[in-house]
């Protein structure tokens, strides 16, 4: 039996934070694009904050975003 000493697996996150400035590193979309997709009902953003806090984090679901981009790609082809 042979055991691999190192694995090279490209890990994709379940969620990633909404970019503060510029574009996200996964899909190249900006903050306003994500808010627009959510407003149009095409994407669900996840908001995380502690009880009593006014501010928190906005997270983008990776798999849902990838599926949306694939759907858009099929419509234009």
Secondary structure, DSSP 8 states (H G I E B T S, - for coil): ----S--------SEEE--SSSB-TTT--BHHHHHHHHHTTS--EEEE--TT-S--EEEEEHHHHHHHHHHHHHHH-
